[in-house]
């Protein structure tokens, strides 16, 4: 186990380095330059000369070749520093540190709600195939997959405001100050975010359960006279959980992308909203720091997912 983890960590290094190249170049391919935006912004207060523009480029370290800029950024990462935001002049680490709890709480609630809703529905649909409950479960899963989360979130914002003159709170309610108010603020965005993930998990759970229930050892368990709950929990779920764990690990990437949209619609000050604002203002340093954090989280989640296989099925060994 230790040697396997060590090898996986070694493999993470080239993966992360390749990701840094993609992150560094992606934001610079977007039309518009942060220096030009700043010059236009400062120009409203007076004339900006060429020397002023060159001074701005020098202050931000953008007067050197792009390879040098990339080397400087990677060197900062190795020293535990993600740089300083170009507009607010605040360390990116501090900005992320102030916002990560919002994204973490939203994502954790979404994952929990997705599994609570999807796995029981998928199992029940498989145990009662081609019945009304199965049709309802499959329809629910298809709707969750097909309907865009941003559309549902927009309706949740617009229609209560039109019909009942209600708007969700626009300022963050911290869990330490008001746990109930915090949960009320996060439960609807988390549920909307969980719908897409839950739809995929429901379909996968139903498919895998149907396949497992046709196996010979399940027929043997039925022949022994075991109750349905024992057959499902003790025998069937061990094999069903492996692909479910895999899909949950893969859904983290979809979850991180979804938080950008949901946080923007519900005005939740998380890392997703910070990333979108960084793209809009061409704040290269903040954007690179946020995406680098996302990349690290995804790589670690993939490792945890692979290690979780051994916990789900003791027959799996790591060499």
N, C-alpha and C positions, 0 to 999 in steps of 0.2 A: 504493500500500500504506500509506504513512504517513498520508495523508488519511483512508483507510478506518479505520485504527486510531484516529485522533484522533476521528472521528465516533462510533465505537463507545464510546470512553471517555466522551464527552460524554453519550451515551444512558444510560450506567451510572448517572450521578448521580441522575436522577429515579427510576430503578428502585430504587437503594439507599435513597433517602429513603422511597419507598413501603413498602419492606420494613421499615424501622425502625418505621414506624407499626404494621404488623401485628405485629412482634415485641413492641413495647411494650404493645400491648393484649391480646395472646394470653394472657400469663402472668397478667394481672389478671382475666381472665374465669374462671379456675379458682377454684372455691369454696375459701374459706379465705384468711386474710390473714396476712402474715408478722408483723405486730405482735401479732395475737391469739395466734399460735403462740409468740412470744417471751414474751408476758405469761403464758401458761399454763406455759411452761417455767420462768420465773423465779418463778412462784407456788408451785412446789414447795419453794422455799427460804424462803418467807415471804409475807406479804401484799403485794400489788402495788396501789397506789392509782391513782386516775385521773390524778393528776399524774405518776406514774411512766410510765404509758402515753403520756401526751402528750409526756413527755421523750424516750421511745423514738422516737415518730413524728417529733419535731423533729430528733433526731440522724440519722435515716435520710432526712430531707428529704421525708417523706410527709405533712407537715402543710400542704402547699400544694396548689392545684388540679392535676389530672392533666396539664393542658396545660403548666403550669410545670415539672412533673417531666420531661415529654418534652423540653421545650426545654433543660433542664439536661443531660439525657443526651446529646442530639445535640451540644450544645456541647462536652461532654467528648470525644466521638468526634472532632470536628474538631481537638481539641488532642492527639489520640493517646492518650487515656485512656478506658478502658472502665469506670472506677469501681472501687469497693472492695466485696468480698464482704460481705454483711450479717451473716453468722455468723462467718466466720473472720477478718474484718477484714484480708484480704490483697488487694492489687491483683489484679483479674481478669486483667490482662495477664500477671502473674507466674504465676497458676494455669494459664492456657492455655499459657504458655511452657514450663511444666514437664511438660505432658501432650501437647502436639501431636505429639511424635515417636512416641508409641505409636499414635495414630490414623493418622498418616501411614504408618507402617510396615505396619500392619494393612491399610489401604486399598490401598497400593501392591502388597503381596503378593496381595491379593484380585484386583485388576485384572489383574496379570500371569498369575496362575493361570487366571483366567476365559478370557483370550484364548488361552493355550497349550492349554487343553482344548477350547474351543468352535470356534475357527476351523478347525483341521485336521479335526475331526469333521464340521463342516458342509460343508466342501469335499469330503471323501471321500464323504459321503452323497449329495451332488449328482452326483458323477462315477459313482456306482454306484446309480442310482435303482431302487427296488423290489427290492432284494436284501436278504439277511439283515443285512449290515452297515448298510444304510440304515435298516432297521427298528430295529436296535439303537441307532443314533445318534439317531433321532427319539424313541424311547422314553426314552433317557437325557435328552434335552433336556426332554421333557414332565415327567419326574419331578423334574428340577432346578427347574422352574418351579412345579410343583404342591405339592411338599413344603415346608412352612415351615422356614426356617432355624433359628428358635428351638427347634422341636421336635427337629431333628437335633442341635443343640447340647446340648439337655437330655439326650438319649439318650447322647451322647458323654461327658457328665459322669457320668450315673447308672450305666450298665451296667458300665463298667470299674471303678467303685468297688465294685459288688456282686460282680462275677465275679473280678476280679484284685486288689481292694483298692488300686487305683491312682487317684490324684487329680492333675490337672494342678497345676503349681506355682501357689501363691496370691500369691507375691511376684514383682515384675517382675525379670526377668533382663535387664540392659542389654546391648546389642550390643557395646559397648566392653569390657565385663568378660568376657563369654562368648558369642562369636558363635554357636557351635553350640547352646548352651542357649537362647539367644534365639530362634533359628530353630525349635527344637523347640517352644517355647512359643507361637509365632505361627502356625506352619504349619497346624495343624488349624483354629483359628478363621478364618484367612484362606481356607482351602479351603471351609469351610462358607459363608462369606460370598460366595465366588466362584460357588457352585453356581447361585444364582438368576440372576445376571448371565450366566453361561455358557450357561444354557438359552435365554435370549432371543437371545443372539448366535449360538448354533448354529442355531436356527430361521431367523434372518434370513440368515445366511451361506448356508445350503442354498437358501433361496428365491431369493436374488439370483444365486447361482451357476447354478441351473437356468435362470433367465431369460437370463443372459449367454451361457451355452453354446449357446443357440438362435439367437444373432445371426449375421448373415451373415459378419462378419469372423472369427468363430471357425470357421465352416465353411471359410472360405478358408485359415485357418491349418492346419486338419486336411488340406485338399487339398494343401497344400505338402509334407506328409509330416513336419511337425514333431512332436516327441515330446510326450507328454501333459504332462510337467512344464513344458516351454517354453510350451505353449499356456495352461496355467493361470497360471503365474507372470508371464509377459511380457504376455499379452493379457487374460485374464479378470480377474485380480486388481485391475487398475487401476480397473475400474468397480465391482467388488464392495466394495472398501475404503471407498468414499465413504459408503454407508449404515452400514457397520460403524463408521467413525469417529464418525458422528452418534450411533449408539446407545451407544457407549462414553461420549461426553460426557454423554448423558442419564442414564446409569447412575450417574454420580457422586452425583446426588441420592439415588438408592436406596442407594448405598454408605454415604453419611453417615447415613441413617436406620438402616441395618443395623448400623453400628458401635455405636450406642446399645445395641441388644439383645445383640450378641455380647460387647461389653466388659463388660456387666453379668453375663452368664452365666459368662464366664471370668475375671471380676474383673481386667480389664485397666484400669489407671488412665489412660485416655485422655479425650479431650474428650467423647465420648459418655457415659461414666459420670459425668463432671462435670455434664453437662447434666441427666441424669436425677436426680442428687442435688439439683441446684438446683431442679428442679420439685417434688420431694418436700418440700423445706424451704421452698418459696416464696421462694427467694433470687432476687429479681427481677433484681438487677444481674448476677449470674453467668449466669443464663439468657439475659438480653439480650445479654451479651457473647459467649457461645458461639454463639447463633443468628446474631448479626451476622457473626461470623467465617465461619460456614457460608454465609451469603448472599454474602459477598465471594468465597469460593472458587468457588461455583457461577457467579457472573457472570464471573469470570476464566476458568473452565474453558470456558464457552460461547464466549468470545472466542477462546481457543486452539483449540477445535474448529473454528470457522469458518476460522481461519487455516491449520489443518492440511489443509483441502481443497486449497489450492494446492500443498502439498507432495505430496499423494497423486496429484493429477491436474494436471499443468502447464498443461492447457488452460484451467483456471479462473483468471480474472484479477479483481482487485479494483479498482473504479473509485471 
